[in-house]
Every structure is written in C-alpha cells, then in structure tokens.
Amino acid sequence: MSDKVADSEQTLQLLWTRVRQRGDLPGFSKVVSSILAAMRGEDDRDFNMARTVLSDPGLTQKVLRLANSPMYAVFGRDINTVSKAVVVLGTDAIGHLALGVKLIDGLSVASTDSALTRCEMEKAILSGHIGRQIAAGASTRDAEEAVVCSMLHALGRMMVAFYLPEMWQQIIADHDVGDVPKERRQDQRARQVLGLGLDQIGRMVALQWGLPNTLVDTLKDLHPSTLDEPLDHNGWLAAVATMSLSCADVLLAETFDSAEVAVALSNIADGYAGMLGVDASQLLVAIETARLGAYEEGSVVRLVKRGATPVPVLAAAAATGKPVDAAQLLARGVAELRELSLTSTNAQLMILALEVLFKSLGFSHGALFQRIPKDGRYQARMCLGGKLQDMASRLTFEDAYQPDVFHAALANDKMIFVENARDPAFINKLPRWWKDALPTTRSFVVMPLTINRSPIGFLYGDWDLSVTPSKVEAAEVVPMNELRALLVSVLQPQRPADPTWNRK
C-alpha cells in the first residue's frame, strides 16, 4: 500500500466482513450469559457474582490473587478485591470487569494461529496488570475499573492484528512517518494504512459489543501534555490505560536490553506523573510490581521466557506473610464492616469479613464455611488464596461431632489458633480432609459463628511454609472477636437452624 491515507469506510467494511467470516470471539456469548445471569440473580446475587468471577482459575488469579497480595495497597484505601467491589460498586461494575477479562481470554483462544495477535494480547494482559497497580497506589482511584480500561485499550490493535493481518504487517513495519514522537509512530502509521486510528477501531468494536459508554470513552489515546487542567475520571483512566500500554510495549520489546527498558520506562513515568497526580518513582514501583505479578501468574509467555530478573532502577515489595500492623488493619477493617453493615447484604458482609482477615493477617489461604443442615455437612462457600478455589468442593466435612480441632472450636464456640500444625503430637487432632487439601500449612485459625448455641459456620485462615512463621498476637485477638461478634449480630435475625446468609 502506498503512503496515501486509506479510506476508513473501506477498512471498517473489510473488518466487519472478516468478523462475520471468522466469527466473533469464541465463547463470548457464553461468558455474557453467565455474567448477566449472576448480575440478575435475586436471592443469591452476591455469592453468585463473586463465585462466577472466581470459578475460573485464570480469572481468580487476575482479579483476586494480585489484588490481595502483600504487594498491593492496604485494604480500605482502594477497591482492591472483587467482593469489596461488589459492595461498593455493585454487581454491574463487577460484571463489566469479568466481561473485560474474559474478552481477552476469548481472543487468546481465537488467535492461537497468529503470533502477532498473541503478541498484542500479551501486551493487553500486561497493560491490565500495570493499570491495576497504578490505580491501587492512587488514593480514591478504582483499581478494578483501571484494569478493564487498560486491557481493552489494546482492543483496536488486537482486532486489526487478528482480522486484518496483512494491514497489521504494514503498520508494524519500520516506515518513515516524519517528525513524530516514537510513542505515536505506530498510530500515525495506522492512520495511513487504515484511514483511522487504532483507538478509534477499539471504541467502535467496544460499542459493537455493547460495552458501557463510560468504558468506551476511556479507549482513546491520551499522551502526556503540559496542560494544567485536571483530568476528569474518564480522562484519568484513559491516561492510565495509554501509559500502561506504552509500558507494556517497552517491557515486551524484543530489541531492548534491560538498560534501554529502564530508561524508556523512566521517561514514560516522568511524562505521566503530573497528569496522573502520582510521583514518577511510585509509577516505576507500580510497573515493576505489575511485571512481577504477570510473571508469577504465567499469563505473559514472553515474560516467563525471559525470567524474573528485576529491571534496573525499579523496585517492588515482596510477600512476607503477616503485616507488622496487623492489629491496626484488623481494627480498621472491622470499623469499615460495621459501617457497611447498614447498607450491605449478609452475603456481602460474610465475604468481606473473610477478606478483612485474609488481607489484615496476610494469610496464605482463607475460607468461609457454612453449615448446611439438610445435608448434615459443613461446606466451603468462598475461598481465597493460592489454588484453594479449585479445591472448594473438597473442603467439606460432616457436622456430626468428631474428635478434631474444627469440631472442638465449633462445639465450644471458641476461636482456636494452631501455631504448629506439623507437630507430630498434634497430628491426630487434624481431620483427613484438611491434611489432604492443605499439606503445606504451618499454622491456622478457626473462628466459629454461633447463633442460639447452634454453629452456623466459621471463618478459616492459615499461613503456609512459604511465608515467615506467624502467630496471632494478643493485640489481634480483640478486633478478631469484635469481627466475630459483628457477624453474629448481623446474622441473628436469620433462622438459626438454616441460615441463608442472604437477604434482599
């Protein structure tokens, strides 16, 4: 194709024709149906939405594992977990999050035959990690919304790479586009080849898919500028998304060595710091934290191939188990739950209570167990951490009394802390289901929930061998008991024999 600007209408007609020929993203309609069904639920709406998001291992890692990692922001400052987002933002926002993540997964499946599309998809995933970390470090900003906007910012690029590969080859080829800044050369070339910008195509596709207009509005490129006018919410998200995708481009550039990557990232951070209201050094930490998170998750193959060697001049926090200010975090979480109890459903509060414990104490795993009288069993209702969600169906046991530590806690309505579960003298007090499911656990906590002397369930959390040995200190017992008392008082109006943990 010559340097003459292409006709945008012809490009769009060709794109829609290819979409009809090859089909829309595989599994997209199924994903939409499942998410919308959870959003429309009545009695079990909140548990359904959280479970829908958490039922897929990959989605669980993207949404919960990173949000709840010790590298992330302190609980309470940002909407940094799916369950808290259900409470604060509502199920609609969480549905949009799940749809956005699943769209990327669907395109990954659709593009296994295209290395170029896979390359752009990996940039989108890494961009989502970066957007999440930037938003998590900016007060009052929404990390869950930022990850969707950042991932979908690459939508136009992915669509062209997948459906119009011959045009994409021309766009990414090394062409002279005049005196254009490096970060904008690809878009300038796209306008020559396609007749319109890649971000324009992304917005048109998003509208075609029926995504929210507020999300579509963030899919425009917003490069650094010297304007002093503050950005509105959508403008801030667009700037985060544009920056995140630029950083992903640099981190996955085949021709850059580590020193060149460090310089390029520093320049990007300096350019966006003023616009975003975040220090450049904080942006660099967020970028490196996101890179390590994507590496650990294994979702970006090129990062895995290169290994996790830190980029020079960048730094990130490491997982260390229980935070040093655990008691303060617990007290803050209980206070927040007490306030939310006035407007939230019982299901939301139960999930949030689990997350308060999980985050404040830096647990390796956490679970919310419910007693199901008609089945005569206790069953894990929600799970956090590692791969625990995958084995939720195995976390169950009969409610008939057995001489083990769990039944002892429930029968006596006493919180129990086991400091060394691997002590040979204690091993016979641990049930088989627990030892099979959690073989690497060092210590754990059981917090019974009892109404009218009848146990209705319990909260569970543990530290495994991968983190520093920890124990429950006296200062932490008080807020933990306050949390337990709050939940019991909220659940008290329910029927003691068969609590549903749900009310409309």
LINLINGI-V736036 format. One line per field, one symbol per residue. ss: DSSP state (@ for helix, = for strand, . for the rest). burial: + if it has 24 or more other ideal C-beta (glycine too) atoms within 12 Angstrom, else -. A space follows every 50 residues. Layout:
BEGIN
ss->???
burial->???
END
This chain:
BEGIN
ss->.......@@@@@@@@@@@@@@@.....@@@@@@@@@@@@@....@@@@@@ @@@@..@@@@@@@@@.........=..=...@@@@@@@@.@@@@@@@@@@ @@@@@@@@@@....@@@@@@@@@@@@@@@@@@@@@@......@@@@@@@@ @@..@@@@@@@@@.@@@@@@@@.........@@@@@@@@@@@@@...@@@ @@@@@@@@....@@@@................@@@@@@@@@@@@@@@@@@ @......@@@@@@@@@@@@@@@@@@@...@@@@@@@@@@@@@@@@@@... @@@@@@...................@@@@@@@@@@@@@@@.....@@@@@ @@@@@@@@@@....========....========...@@@@@@@.===.. ....@@@@@@@@...===........@@@..@@@@@@...========== =..===========.........@@@@@@@@@@@@@@@@@@......... ....
burial->-----+----++-++--++----++--+--++-++--++-+--+++++++ +++++++++++++++++++++++++++++++++++++++-+-++++++++ +++++++++++--+-+++++++++++++++++++++++--++++++++++ +++++++++++++++-++-+++----------++-+++++++++++++++ ++++++--+-++--++++++++++------+--+++++++++++++++++ +++-------++-++++++-+++-++-+-+-++++++++++++++++-++ -++-------+--+-+--+-+++--++-++++++-+++-++--+++++++ ++++++++++++++++++++++-----++++++++++++--+--+++-+- ---++++-++--+-++++--+-------+++-++--++--++++++++++ +--+++++++++++--+--+++---++-++++++++++-++--+----++ ++--
END
